Amino acid sequence: MKRFWSDVTVQPVDGGFAIRLDSRPLRTPSKLPCLIPTAALAEALAAEWAAQGAEVNPDAMPLTRAANTTIDRVAPEHDAVAAIIANFGGTDLICYRAPHPEGLAQRQSQAWNPLVTWASQALDAPLVVAVGVVHVAQPTDSLAKLDAAVRAHRPWELTALHDLVSISGSLVIGLAVSRGHLDAETAWPLSRIDESWQVERWGEDAEAAAVTARRRVDFANAARLLALVRS
């Protein structure tokens, strides 16, 4: 898409804030009004549009993508999206430990045991830790508590939580960021214990490094979305 506007403004409206490209109100791909819940998020989203050059670069607009996703998909299907996220609790990354080598197992324990403890105490969701990759059933009550913690998120928060969880592979890590127990910079390496171990020993090719870098940026953007929605 070519840039067709000169000025980007934020306008308070009933229920939130609207963004205008010159005189045109911003809309989602489904043609719904792009109504933003907080001034901080609206200003940040407007800055993405203002920073575009002659041609629009969607990759440089993560907050706009999040807004479109929230309004068009997450808000109308809150329960379905929440269920997808909550399902990660049954196979959470932090609950599966390597049988060997010993160094990796120790690193996993040092990184993930405090998160298992946090889930038990802060979320009232004790989790079973297994050695190996064979699936182990988590306590039904714990899964219910995790599910409730996910469903407590409003649509904009749920969009951010979805990315935090799906990128990290851990519902507990995602909820820890959402609840302010971890910041994104601290949480990211906790989700990459296995990968970091392999890179240290065997190196990393350029393509894999690029994928990791993109995922790290997406993870940070999800945490930023949470902060702006709650500001």
C-alpha positions in Angstrom: 0.0 0.0 0.0 1.2 3.5 -0.9 1.1 6.2 1.8 -1.9 8.3 1.1 -1.9 10.5 4.2 0.1 13.4 5.5 -0.9 13.8 9.2 -1.7 11.2 11.8 -3.8 12.3 14.8 -5.3 10.7 17.9 -8.8 11.7 18.8 -10.7 10.9 22.1 -14.0 9.3 21.3 -16.7 7.4 23.3 -15.1 4.2 24.6 -11.5 5.0 23.8 -9.4 6.7 21.2 -9.6 6.9 17.4 -6.7 7.4 15.0 -7.1 9.5 11.9 -5.0 9.5 8.8 -5.7 13.1 7.7 -9.5 13.1 7.9 -10.0 9.3 7.5 -10.6 7.2 10.7 -8.4 4.1 10.8 -10.3 0.9 10.3 -9.4 -2.8 10.6 -9.2 -5.2 7.6 -12.8 -6.2 8.5 -13.7 -2.5 8.2 -14.5 -2.1 11.9 -13.5 1.1 13.7 -10.0 0.9 15.2 -11.0 1.9 18.7 -8.0 1.9 21.0 -8.5 1.6 24.8 -5.7 3.8 26.2 -4.1 7.1 25.1 -0.6 5.6 25.5 -1.4 2.7 23.1 -3.2 5.0 20.7 -0.2 7.4 20.5 2.2 4.5 20.0 0.1 3.0 17.3 -0.2 6.4 15.6 3.5 6.7 15.7 3.8 3.6 13.6 1.7 5.1 10.9 3.5 8.5 11.1 6.8 6.7 10.6 5.9 5.0 7.4 7.6 6.1 4.2 6.2 6.2 0.7 5.2 2.6 0.9 3.7 1.0 4.0 5.8 -1.7 5.7 3.5 -3.9 7.7 6.5 -5.6 9.4 7.3 -2.2 11.1 3.7 -2.0 12.6 3.4 -4.6 15.3 0.9 -2.6 17.3 -1.3 -2.1 14.3 -1.3 -5.8 13.6 -2.2 -6.5 17.3 -5.0 -4.0 17.1 -6.4 -5.6 13.9 -6.1 -9.1 15.5 -7.8 -8.0 18.7 -10.7 -6.2 17.1 -11.4 -8.6 14.3 -10.6 -11.9 15.9 -9.9 -12.0 19.6 -12.8 -9.8 20.9 -15.5 -11.8 19.0 -13.9 -15.1 19.9 -12.6 -14.5 23.4 -13.5 -17.9 24.9 -12.1 -19.8 21.9 -8.8 -17.9 22.0 -8.5 -18.3 25.8 -9.0 -22.0 25.4 -6.2 -22.2 22.9 -3.9 -20.4 25.2 -4.9 -22.4 28.3 -4.2 -25.7 26.5 -0.5 -24.9 26.8 -0.8 -25.6 30.5 -1.1 -29.3 29.9 2.2 -29.5 28.1 4.1 -26.6 29.5 7.7 -26.3 28.5 9.0 -25.9 32.1 7.5 -29.2 33.1 9.6 -31.4 30.8 13.3 -31.9 31.7 16.1 -33.5 29.8 17.4 -36.8 31.2 20.8 -36.0 30.0 23.3 -34.4 29.7 23.6 -33.5 33.3 24.6 -29.9 32.6 21.5 -29.2 30.6 19.3 -30.9 33.2 20.9 -28.7 35.9 20.4 -25.6 33.9 16.7 -26.4 33.3 16.2 -27.0 37.0 17.9 -23.7 38.0 15.8 -21.8 35.5 12.4 -23.5 35.7 12.0 -24.7 39.3 11.4 -21.2 40.6 8.7 -20.8 37.9 7.0 -24.1 39.0 7.1 -22.8 42.6 5.6 -19.4 41.5 2.8 -21.2 39.6 2.0 -23.2 42.8 2.0 -20.1 45.1 0.8 -17.3 42.9 -1.6 -19.1 40.7 -2.6 -21.9 43.1 -1.6 -24.4 40.3 0.9 -27.0 41.4 2.4 -28.7 38.4 4.0 -32.1 37.9 7.6 -32.1 36.5 8.7 -35.0 34.3 12.0 -36.2 33.0 11.8 -37.0 29.2 9.2 -36.1 26.6 6.5 -38.6 27.4 3.3 -36.7 28.3 2.3 -36.5 31.9 -1.1 -35.4 33.1 -1.3 -32.3 35.2 -3.7 -32.0 38.1 -7.2 -31.2 37.0 -7.6 -28.5 39.6 -4.3 -26.9 38.5 -5.4 -26.8 34.9 -8.6 -25.2 35.9 -6.8 -22.5 37.9 -4.5 -21.8 34.9 -7.6 -21.6 32.6 -9.2 -19.1 34.9 -6.1 -17.0 35.0 -6.1 -16.9 31.2 -9.8 -16.0 30.9 -9.4 -13.1 33.3 -7.5 -11.3 30.5 -9.5 -8.8 28.5 -9.3 -9.0 24.7 -6.3 -6.7 24.2 -4.5 -8.4 27.0 -5.4 -11.8 25.6 -3.8 -10.9 22.2 -0.5 -10.1 24.0 -0.7 -13.2 26.2 -1.3 -15.4 23.2 2.0 -14.3 21.7 3.9 -14.5 25.0 2.7 -18.1 25.4 2.9 -19.4 21.9 6.4 -17.9 21.3 7.8 -19.2 24.6 6.0 -22.5 24.6 5.1 -21.9 28.2 1.8 -20.8 29.7 3.5 -20.2 33.1 6.2 -17.9 31.5 3.4 -16.0 29.7 1.4 -15.5 32.8 4.5 -14.6 34.8 5.1 -11.7 32.3 1.5 -10.7 32.3 1.4 -10.6 36.1 4.6 -8.6 36.4 6.6 -11.4 38.0 9.0 -11.3 35.1 9.8 -8.7 32.5 10.3 -9.7 28.8 14.0 -9.4 28.9 14.3 -11.8 31.8 11.6 -14.2 30.6 13.0 -14.7 27.1 16.2 -16.6 27.9 14.2 -18.8 30.3 12.2 -20.0 27.3 15.4 -20.7 25.4 17.3 -23.0 27.7 17.4 -26.0 25.3 18.2 -23.9 22.3 20.9 -21.9 24.0 22.5 -25.1 25.2 22.7 -26.5 21.6 24.0 -23.2 20.2 26.8 -23.1 22.8 27.9 -26.6 21.7 27.2 -26.7 18.0 26.9 -23.1 16.9 23.9 -21.6 15.1 23.5 -21.0 11.4 22.4 -17.6 10.1 18.9 -18.6 9.2 18.1 -20.0 12.6 19.7 -17.0 14.2 17.4 -14.7 12.1 14.3 -16.7 13.1 15.3 -16.5 16.8 15.9 -12.7 16.5 12.4 -12.2 15.0 10.8 -14.2 17.7 12.6 -12.3 20.4 11.3 -9.0 18.9 7.8 -10.4 18.7 8.0 -11.5 22.3 9.1 -8.1 23.4 6.4 -6.4 21.4 3.7 -8.6 23.1 5.0 -7.4 26.5 5.0 -3.8 25.3 1.4 -4.2 24.1 0.4 -5.4 27.6 2.1 -2.4 29.2 0.5 0.1 26.9 -3.0 -1.4 27.3 -2.6 -1.2 31.1 -1.1 2.2 31.2 
